[in-house]
């Protein structure tokens, strides 16, 4: 049985987000992506860091592509620690599952 994931990936700016998403799309590892741009504040190497623009890419993938998504993001991201999270939703509508399957086939 296929496990479906909503994927969230960090990027330091819009250009980097585009590079990451394009690489994933070219390899058919994710279905597409939404860019959510917002300021961010976090601890980095013991210091509070503020960024005026920080991007979260949101997409979908399956268990078949999970390891390849991680490897590709590590290879294309400029971040020392790219944030990649996979959330397995409790329920996805059948049309979305079918679209993910067709898109990533």
N, C-alpha and C positions, 0 to 999 in steps of 0.2 A: 504494500500500500504506500502510496506517495505521501510524503509530508510536505506541506506547503508552508512557506515562510514569508512574512513581511520582513524586509531587510532595511536597516537604517545604517547609513555610511556617512562618516564625517568628512568635511573638506574645509580647508582654510579660506577659500574664496571661490567665486563663481567659475573662474577659468579652470581651477583644479577639479571642481565638481564635474564640469563638462568633460574633462579628460578621463576621469575615472568612469563616468557613466558611458561614454562612447566606447571605451575599451570593453566594458562588460557587455554592452549591446552587440558589438562586433563579434564577440565570442558566443552570443546567445546564452548568457549566463543569468540574465535578469530580463524582466518583461518591458522595462522602461523606467522612468523615474520622475519624481517630483522634487524640485529644489525648494527647500524651506530656508530662507536667509534671515538671520537674526543676529543681534549682538550676543556675545557670550562672555562668561567669566568662569574661570576654573583654576584649580591649582596645577601649576606646572613647575616641576623641579623645586618644590617648596615655596614658590612665590605665587601670589594671585596675579593672574594674567587676564587682561581685558582685550577682546577683539571686537571691532566695530561690525565686522561681517564674518559670520561663520555659517557654513552651509550644512544642512542635513539632506542627504539623498534618500528618498523612500522608494522602494520597489518591491517586487515579488520574485521569488525563486522557489526551487524545490530542493529536497535533500540530495538529489543527484548532483546538483551544482554547488552545494554549500562550500566544500573545500576549495573548489576552483574560484569561487567568488572571493574568498579570503586571500588566496594566493594572488589573484589579479589586482585586488585593491592594494595589497602590500607592495606590489611591483609598480603601480601607477601613482600612488599617493605620495605627496611631498611630506606628509606628516611622519614624524618619528614613531608615533603611536596612533595609527588610524583606528577610529572607533567603528567597529562593525558588529552589529547586533542582529540576531535572527530571532524573530518572535513567531511561534507557531500559533496562529489564531485558533480558538476553539471551534470556530465554524466559518466557512466561506461559502457563499452561494455557488451553486453548481455552474452557473454561467462563467463566474470568475475562474473556477478550477479548470473548466474546459478551455478558456482563453489562455491561461498559463500553460497548460499542456500543449496546445497548438503552437504557441509562441516560442516555447523552449524546446520543441521537438527537433 
